[in-house]
């Protein structure tokens, strides 16, 4: 879909490509080949394909051609869902016009468009200001996602280290669920870090292209925010790594506790088994066979032989 916008007083308004000089922002969202061709003809540029936008080489993502800047970053879509996805977003600056090429619907684009349509203090002097406004919206969205991950990480930490008296098997299942949650959070953080790195590279290239004035200052602030968020994401990643190690350690301790109980039980029942084995032998000349107190004596001996190891383990604190 192709949407073109122009500046109308202090807000964005829809327009067509009939007069390219009036177009401030042309947004190609999963556009058809005919729509892509119409933008290329109107602005005299060659829009990169999706395969070219997804290449990881820096020279394929950031370059200048035909008096236009081509800058591709990695954005995230579906951050509110269980399956967020990375998607390339290309910014093309030609004179005062911005062209965006995307293949998903990240919420920052919709949020920025709503504010720009209402003219809520959004700079709309040029396509550069629109691009920087979109990048700021993407940064804000990333910050919200990092804050949510941080809060969820706090909940995971409390769940791991709480001193509840759950049954061992139930607690182990809970910890296994937490391991899965930690894995999902770590994967999301990796995607957020990739996005922030791509924004930092894009802004660095844009600044190096010789932009001056307020746009350059705004770009510097965006680059600083992206760097700070990347540092925060790295700290959260390190914390998740610690929580994963702690969770696996707790699971290991729970399993060791179960093995210890079985080991102690085996040792406690070993002496009574030995006594029962001795008096279960079929020898004719056994003094206790003709003794009237032989049976109670054997039973009592088995109880005492089981009780003594139990009391010893209890005194040592092994139970």
C-alpha positions in Angstrom: 0.0 0.0 0.0 1.2 3.5 -0.9 0.4 6.5 1.2 1.7 10.0 0.4 1.6 13.0 2.7 2.2 16.7 2.5 2.5 19.4 5.0 -0.7 21.3 5.5 -0.2 24.2 8.0 1.2 22.3 11.1 0.1 18.8 10.3 0.3 16.0 7.8 -2.4 15.7 5.1 -2.9 13.1 2.4 -1.8 13.9 -1.1 -0.9 12.2 -4.4 2.3 11.8 -6.4 1.0 14.0 -9.2 3.1 16.9 -7.8 6.2 15.3 -6.4 7.5 18.7 -5.1 4.6 18.8 -2.5 5.2 15.2 -1.2 6.9 15.3 2.2 6.6 11.6 3.0 5.8 8.6 0.8 5.1 5.4 2.8 5.4 2.1 1.0 4.0 -0.6 3.3 4.0 -3.9 1.5 3.5 -2.0 -1.7 2.8 -3.6 -5.1 5.3 -3.4 -7.9 3.2 -0.7 -9.7 3.2 1.5 -6.6 7.0 1.1 -6.2 7.4 2.0 -9.9 5.2 5.1 -9.5 7.4 6.4 -6.6 10.6 5.6 -8.5 9.4 7.6 -11.5 8.1 10.5 -9.5 11.3 10.9 -7.4 13.8 9.5 -9.9 15.2 6.9 -7.5 15.6 3.1 -7.5 14.1 1.6 -4.5 15.9 -1.5 -3.1 14.1 -4.8 -3.0 13.3 -6.7 0.2 16.1 -9.1 -0.4 18.6 -6.2 -0.7 17.2 -4.6 2.4 17.7 -7.7 4.4 21.3 -8.1 3.6 23.6 -7.7 6.5 26.5 -6.0 4.7 26.8 -2.3 5.8 27.4 -1.2 2.3 24.1 -2.7 1.2 22.2 -1.0 4.0 23.7 2.5 4.1 24.7 4.2 0.8 24.2 7.3 -1.3 23.0 7.1 -4.9 21.5 9.7 -7.4 21.6 12.5 -4.8 19.6 10.4 -2.3 20.5 8.7 1.0 19.4 5.1 1.4 19.4 3.9 5.0 18.0 0.6 6.2 17.5 -0.4 9.8 16.0 -3.4 11.6 12.7 -2.7 13.3 10.6 -5.0 15.5 6.9 -5.8 14.9 4.6 -7.5 17.3 6.3 -6.6 20.5 3.0 -7.0 22.4 2.7 -10.6 21.2 4.4 -13.9 22.0 6.1 -13.9 18.6 7.9 -10.6 17.8 9.6 -10.4 14.5 12.4 -8.5 12.9 11.6 -6.6 9.8 13.7 -4.2 7.6 12.7 -0.6 7.2 14.4 1.5 4.6 14.5 5.4 4.8 15.2 7.2 1.5 15.9 10.9 1.6 15.8 12.8 -1.7 15.8 16.6 -1.4 13.1 17.4 1.1 11.1 14.2 0.6 11.3 11.0 2.7 10.4 7.6 1.3 9.9 4.7 3.8 9.8 1.1 2.6 8.5 -1.5 5.0 6.9 -4.9 5.1 5.2 -4.9 8.5 3.2 -2.5 10.7 5.4 -1.5 13.7 3.2 0.5 16.1 5.6 3.5 16.2 4.7 4.3 12.6 1.0 4.4 13.4 1.6 6.4 16.6 3.7 9.0 14.8 1.2 9.4 12.0 -1.6 10.0 14.4 0.4 12.7 16.2 1.6 14.3 12.9 -2.0 14.4 11.5 -3.1 16.3 14.6 0.0 18.6 14.6 0.9 17.9 18.2 4.2 19.7 18.2 5.7 17.4 15.6 8.3 19.1 13.4 7.3 18.7 9.7 9.7 21.1 8.0 11.3 18.4 5.8 11.5 14.7 5.2 14.6 14.6 7.5 12.5 15.8 10.4 9.8 13.1 9.6 12.5 10.4 9.5 14.0 11.6 12.9 10.5 11.7 14.3 9.9 8.1 13.3 13.2 7.1 14.7 12.3 8.8 18.0 9.0 6.9 18.0 10.9 3.6 17.4 13.3 4.4 20.3 10.4 5.2 22.6 8.8 1.9 21.7 12.0 0.0 22.4 12.4 1.8 25.7 8.9 0.6 26.7 9.7 -3.0 25.7 12.9 -2.9 27.7 11.0 -1.6 30.7 8.5 -4.4 30.4 11.2 -7.0 30.1 12.9 -5.5 33.2 9.6 -5.7 35.2 9.1 -9.3 34.1 12.6 -10.1 35.0 12.0 -8.8 38.5 9.0 -11.2 38.7 11.1 -14.1 37.5 13.7 -13.3 40.1 11.2 -13.2 43.0 9.7 -16.5 41.8 13.1 -18.2 41.7 14.3 -17.1 45.1 11.1 -17.2 47.1 11.1 -19.3 50.2 7.9 -21.2 49.6 7.3 -24.7 50.9 6.0 -26.2 47.7 6.3 -29.9 46.9 9.5 -30.8 45.2 7.9 -32.0 42.0 5.6 -28.9 41.7 8.5 -26.6 42.4 10.6 -28.3 39.8 7.8 -27.8 37.2 7.6 -24.2 38.2 11.3 -23.7 37.7 11.2 -25.4 34.3 8.5 -23.0 33.3 10.7 -20.1 34.4 13.6 -21.4 32.3 11.3 -21.2 29.2 10.3 -17.6 30.2 14.0 -16.6 30.6 14.7 -18.0 27.2 11.9 -16.0 25.6 13.1 -12.8 27.4 16.7 -13.4 26.3 15.6 -13.9 22.7 13.6 -10.7 22.8 16.5 -8.8 24.3 18.7 -10.0 21.5 16.3 -8.7 18.9 16.0 -5.3 20.7 19.8 -5.1 20.8 20.0 -5.8 17.0 17.4 -3.1 16.4 19.3 -0.5 18.5 22.6 -1.3 16.8 21.0 -0.7 13.4 19.5 2.6 14.6 22.9 3.7 15.9 24.6 2.8 12.6 21.9 4.6 10.6 22.2 7.8 12.7 26.0 7.7 12.5 25.8 7.5 8.7 23.2 10.2 8.5 25.3 12.5 10.6 28.4 11.8 8.6 26.5 12.7 5.4 26.9 16.4 6.4 23.5 17.2 7.9 23.6 20.4 9.9 21.4 22.5 12.3 18.6 21.3 14.4 18.4 18.0 12.6 21.9 17.1 13.4 21.4 17.9 17.1 18.2 15.8 17.1 20.1 13.0 15.5 22.8 13.2 18.1 20.2 12.9 20.9 18.7 9.9 19.2 22.1 8.3 18.9 22.7 8.9 22.6 19.4 7.4 23.6 20.0 4.4 21.4 23.4 3.9 23.1 21.9 4.1 26.6 19.1 1.7 25.8 21.7 -0.7 24.3 23.6 -0.6 27.5 20.5 -1.2 29.5 19.7 -4.2 27.3 23.1 -5.6 27.8 22.6 -5.3 31.6 19.3 -7.1 31.4 20.9 -9.8 29.3 23.6 -10.3 31.9 20.9 -10.5 34.6 18.9 -13.0 32.7 22.1 -15.1 32.3 22.5 -15.0 36.1 18.9 -16.0 36.7 19.2 -18.8 34.2 22.2 -20.2 36.1 20.4 -19.7 39.4 17.3 -21.5 38.1 19.3 -24.5 36.8 21.2 -24.5 40.2 18.0 -24.6 42.2 16.6 -27.4 39.9 19.8 -29.3 40.5 19.5 -28.8 44.3 16.0 -30.0 44.3 16.9 -33.1 42.3 19.9 -33.7 44.6 17.6 -33.5 47.6 15.3 -36.2 46.2 18.3 -38.4 45.5 19.6 -37.8 49.0 16.2 -38.9 50.5 16.3 -42.1 48.5 20.0 -42.7 49.5 19.2 -42.2 53.2 16.1 -44.4 53.0 18.3 -47.2 51.5 20.8 -46.9 54.3 18.1 -46.8 57.0 16.4 -50.0 55.7 19.7 -51.8 55.1 20.2 -53.0 58.7 16.6 -54.3 59.2 17.0 -56.1 55.8 20.2 -57.7 57.1 18.5 -58.9 60.3 15.5 -60.3 58.4 17.9 -62.0 56.0 19.8 -63.7 58.8 16.6 -65.0 60.5 15.1 -66.0 57.2 17.8 -68.6 56.6 16.7 -72.2 56.7 19.2 -73.8 59.1 17.9 -76.3 61.6 20.4 -75.4 64.4 19.4 -71.8 65.1 19.0 -71.0 68.9 16.3 -68.4 68.4 14.0 -70.8 66.6 13.0 -72.6 69.8 13.0 -69.4 71.9 9.5 -68.1 72.8 10.7 -64.5 72.5 12.6 -65.0 69.3 10.0 -63.3 67.0 9.5 -60.2 69.1 13.3 -60.0 69.6 13.9 -60.1 65.8 11.2 -57.5 65.2 12.6 -55.2 67.9 16.2 -55.7 66.6 15.0 -54.6 63.1 13.3 -51.5 64.5 16.3 -50.5 66.6 18.7 -51.1 63.7 16.5 -48.8 61.5 16.1 -46.1 64.1 19.7 -45.7 65.0 20.9 -44.6 61.5 17.9 -42.3 61.2 18.7 -40.6 64.5 22.4 -40.3 63.4 21.5 -38.7 60.1 19.1 -36.4 61.9 21.7 -35.3 64.3 24.2 -34.6 61.5 21.6 -32.4 59.7 21.5 -34.6 56.7 17.7 -34.8 56.8 
